[in-house]
Amino acid sequence: MIKKMGIFFTSIFLLSVLFSVVSQFIFHLPYGWNIEATNSMYPLLKPGDLVFILPLMGKPYPHEIVAYKPPFLNFYVVHEVINVTKNGYITKGINNPTPDPWIVKPSWIKGFVPEIFGQPIVIPYVGNLITLIRGTTGYITAFIVLFAIYGISEIVDRKQLNLPARRRNRRKTVDPKILAITFLILSFAAFMILFSPHVIFTDLMWNSVQNAPFISRQFSNNLGAVPPNSMVPVTLSVNYHHFLLKIPLVILHSPSLKLQNYSEENITFLLYTSSQGLHSETVAIEVLPELLPVTVLNFLFSINPILPLVGEGTEISVIISIIVYAVMKKLS
């Protein structure tokens, strides 16, 4: 029964992935699984969540989460409808202080986020991993990792087939090697899922305006108006409890940001605001425990952001599998 349910839900998920690929890459519509990129809908939708979007039938109602695309933006916005007017809809990110600065026309709205018991359909954290493997190097790295996992699973299957029949039928006998390999794969996957949210990608924007107030800013996609040619403190909340491990930081593609200090709760940068006008930069920050030397992590991150995760995930999963193997060997 459990096996049949597993096959059923796996089939449903694979069909939803196929639906997503067809709608987004062929028809350029937001239906299916989408990566939440900002914290505007936090805590309902968190950055890195995979959010499921369905076609909207009829008119949206207040408090419904819709996906719309204005003609002046090249991406879809997923926000909540808070009011209905004769000209359209007022939408707002529940974590944003103000509504969106335009009236959303009905023709802009393409889909909505379905809810179950008041909660949207999401898969947490997985979007971070998908973001990491984008690009040629990332795809190659992901292919190598998947190929390695496939190879290990094949080795396990072949070893199971070669076991004597009498040993296979002894339910209480567990091969330490098979158990260690199982823990190797599971702990690697768990590490990747748990720590991928600490890899942050964002398109940072700010507008250097004369006589703008000089205040500390919260790290978000748009920092708003800042004074020109100044160093403005920017704070990023991480809420990371490092226990006995240090936290290395890597900043990629952001010459305007300089690391000032960091703690378990916050990271503080100094942003050089440049001359008057609108500015934008792509920023990548990775927050990981120091399981590998910082120089090694920096080198891996310069090649591709997924490699530090792979390296540390491999290290910790190998250690766990060795411990499991040693314990099971002692008990057998």
Rosetta blueprint (number, residue, H / E / L):
1 M L
2 I H
3 K H
4 K H
5 M H
6 G H
7 I H
8 F H
9 F H
10 T H
11 S H
12 I H
13 F H
14 L H
15 L H
16 S H
17 V H
18 L H
19 F H
20 S H
21 V H
22 V H
23 S H
24 Q H
25 F H
26 I H
27 F L
28 H L
29 L L
30 P L
31 Y L
32 G E
33 W E
34 N E
35 I E
36 E L
37 A L
38 T L
39 N L
40 S L
41 M L
42 Y L
43 P L
44 L L
45 L L
46 K L
47 P L
48 G L
49 D L
50 L E
51 V E
52 F E
53 I E
54 L E
55 P E
56 L L
57 M L
58 G L
59 K L
60 P L
61 Y L
62 P L
63 H L
64 E L
65 I E
66 V E
67 A E
68 Y E
69 K L
70 P L
71 P L
72 F L
73 L L
74 N L
75 F L
76 Y L
77 V E
78 V E
79 H E
80 E E
81 V E
82 I E
83 N E
84 V E
85 T L
86 K L
87 N L
88 G L
89 Y E
90 I E
91 T E
92 K E
93 G L
94 I L
95 N L
96 N L
97 P L
98 T L
99 P L
100 D L
101 P L
102 W L
103 I L
104 V E
105 K L
106 P H
107 S H
108 W H
109 I E
110 K E
111 G E
112 F E
113 V L
114 P L
115 E E
116 I E
117 F L
118 G L
119 Q E
120 P E
121 I L
122 V E
123 I E
124 P L
125 Y L
126 V H
127 G H
128 N H
129 L H
130 I H
131 T H
132 L H
133 I L
134 R L
135 G L
136 T H
137 T H
138 G H
139 Y H
140 I H
141 T H
142 A H
143 F H
144 I H
145 V H
146 L H
147 F H
148 A H
149 I H
150 Y H
151 G H
152 I H
153 S H
154 E H
155 I H
156 V H
157 D H
158 R H
159 K H
160 Q H
161 L H
162 N H
163 L L
164 P L
165 A H
166 R H
167 R H
168 R H
169 N L
170 R L
171 R L
172 K L
173 T L
174 V L
175 D L
176 P H
177 K H
178 I H
179 L H
180 A H
181 I H
182 T H
183 F H
184 L H
185 I H
186 L H
187 S H
188 F H
189 A H
190 A H
191 F H
192 M H
193 I H
194 L H
195 F H
196 S H
197 P H
198 H H
199 V E
200 I E
201 F E
202 T E
203 D E
204 L E
205 M E
206 W E
207 N E
208 S E
209 V L
210 Q L
211 N L
212 A L
213 P L
214 F L
215 I L
216 S L
217 R E
218 Q E
219 F L
220 S L
221 N L
222 N E
223 L E
224 G E
225 A E
226 V E
227 P L
228 P L
229 N L
230 S L
231 M E
232 V E
233 P E
234 V E
235 T E
236 L E
237 S E
238 V L
239 N L
240 Y L
241 H L
242 H L
243 F L
244 L L
245 L L
246 K L
247 I L
248 P L
249 L E
250 V E
251 I E
252 L E
253 H L
254 S L
255 P L
256 S L
257 L E
258 K E
259 L E
260 Q E
261 N E
262 Y E
263 S L
264 E L
265 E L
266 N E
267 I E
268 T E
269 F E
270 L E
271 L E
272 Y E
273 T L
274 S L
275 S L
276 Q L
277 G E
278 L E
279 H E
280 S E
281 E E
282 T E
283 V E
284 A E
285 I E
286 E E
287 V E
288 L L
289 P L
290 E L
291 L L
292 L L
293 P L
294 V H
295 T H
296 V H
297 L H
298 N H
299 F H
300 L H
301 F H
302 S H
303 I H
304 N L
305 P L
306 I H
307 L H
308 P H
309 L H
310 V H
311 G H
312 E H
313 G H
314 T H
315 E H
316 I H
317 S H
318 V H
319 I H
320 I H
321 S H
322 I H
323 I H
324 V H
325 Y H
326 A H
327 V H
328 M H
329 K H
330 K H
331 L H
332 S L
